Amino acid sequence: MSSQTVRMTRLVIVGLVSLVFLARCGRSGSTSPPPPPAASKLAFGWNQPSITAAGHAITPAVSVWVLNAQGYTVTSGSVSITVAIGTNPAGGTLSGTTTVAAVGGVAIFSNLSIDTPGLGYTLTAYADGLNSATSTAFTVASNSTAPVATVTVTPAYTDVEAGTQVTLTATTFDAAGNMLARTVTWASSDPRVMALLYSSDSYSSGTLCGLTDGSATITATSEGKSGTAVVTVGGHSSIECCEFGC
């Protein structure tokens, strides 16, 4: 092998070694993970109010989450969130602590109340630099102490595919027709067809899961008075599909 060939071979080897060294240095300099996506929007928690009594704390407590553009909770930093009435069907006034700093990406508003009964109130959450959020609609009921006279369940009739959740709403009234905020219990005439999934909202909301072909009568009861709805299910599935998707 000529001396020129030897020199060229050495140069190639030195060059390859240099490239490997630079590549390793580059990797070692980028071991830190990229910063998490910045907060971009707000969202109300999944357990939102459906019926609450006028002048009483909204139940369950209102929660607002700080999310990034991908919908993940942003737990770092401190964001002050303000809640106000969005849709105001009866001219109600919101009371309580309306501005709360998020902790771990969540702000809890534990003492909000609205003073005037009405159907279809919403809340809106704001924070500087973030997209606002609007809650689901809810009812502010009369705080009458009169007994329950009637219970109405809506929708009265509905069709669902098996493996699908359906949420029914029960509204309680006194003899004068005032909406009441009272505890409701739920039952299905055939849990093999339509099974109760959640009823954590003690006022009015019952979430059920369609399991197999057939119909079931869903009953909501309060103070000995009941209202019903009929749900018809098509197909076959499981409660796990309702909860986690299939």
Secondary structure as the mmCIF struct_conf table of DSSP 4:
data_model
#
loop_
_struct_conf.conf_type_id
_struct_conf.id
_struct_conf.beg_label_comp_id
_struct_conf.beg_label_asym_id
_struct_conf.beg_label_seq_id
_struct_conf.end_label_comp_id
_struct_conf.end_label_asym_id
_struct_conf.end_label_seq_id
HELX_RH_AL_P HELX_RH_AL_P1 SER A 3 SER A 28
TURN_TY1_P TURN_TY1_P1 GLY A 29 SER A 30
BEND BEND1 SER A 32 SER A 32
HELX_LH_PP_P HELX_LH_PP_P1 PRO A 33 ALA A 38
STRN STRN1 ALA A 39 PHE A 44
BEND BEND2 TRP A 46 ASN A 47
BEND BEND3 SER A 50 SER A 50
STRN STRN2 ILE A 51 ALA A 53
TURN_TY1_P TURN_TY1_P2 ALA A 54 GLY A 55
BEND BEND4 HIS A 56 HIS A 56
BEND BEND5 THR A 59 PRO A 60
HELX_LH_PP_P HELX_LH_PP_P2 ALA A 61 ALA A 61
STRN STRN3 VAL A 62 ASN A 68
TURN_TY1_P TURN_TY1_P3 ALA A 69 GLN A 70
BEND BEND6 GLY A 71 GLY A 71
STRN STRN4 THR A 73 THR A 73
BEND BEND7 SER A 76 GLY A 77
STRN STRN5 SER A 80 ILE A 85
BEND BEND8 GLY A 86 THR A 87
TURN_TY1_P TURN_TY1_P4 PRO A 89 ALA A 90
STRN STRN6 LEU A 94 SER A 95
BEND BEND9 GLY A 96 GLY A 96
STRN STRN7 THR A 99 ALA A 101
STRN STRN8 VAL A 103 VAL A 103
TURN_TY1_P TURN_TY1_P5 GLY A 104 GLY A 105
STRN STRN9 VAL A 106 PHE A 109
BEND BEND10 ASN A 111 ASN A 111
STRN STRN10 SER A 113 ILE A 114
BEND BEND11 ASP A 115 THR A 116
STRN STRN11 GLY A 118 TYR A 121
STRN STRN12 LEU A 123 ALA A 127
TURN_TY1_P TURN_TY1_P6 ASP A 128 GLY A 129
STRN STRN13 LEU A 130 THR A 134
HELX_LH_PP_P HELX_LH_PP_P3 SER A 135 ALA A 137
STRN STRN14 PHE A 138 ALA A 141
STRN STRN15 SER A 142 SER A 142
BEND BEND12 ALA A 146 ALA A 146
HELX_LH_PP_P HELX_LH_PP_P4 PRO A 147 VAL A 148
STRN STRN16 THR A 150 THR A 154
BEND BEND13 PRO A 155 ALA A 156
STRN STRN17 TYR A 157 GLU A 161
TURN_TY1_P TURN_TY1_P7 ALA A 162 GLY A 163
STRN STRN18 GLN A 165 PHE A 173
TURN_TY1_P TURN_TY1_P8 ALA A 175 ALA A 176
STRN STRN19 MET A 179 LEU A 180
STRN STRN20 THR A 185 SER A 188
BEND BEND14 SER A 189 SER A 189
TURN_TY1_P TURN_TY1_P9 PRO A 191 VAL A 193
STRN STRN21 MET A 194 TYR A 198
BEND BEND15 ASP A 201 SER A 204
STRN STRN22 SER A 205 GLY A 210
STRN STRN23 THR A 212 SER A 222
TURN_TY1_P TURN_TY1_P10 GLU A 223 GLY A 224
STRN STRN24 LYS A 225 HIS A 236
HELX_RH_AL_P HELX_RH_AL_P2 ILE A 239 PHE A 244
#
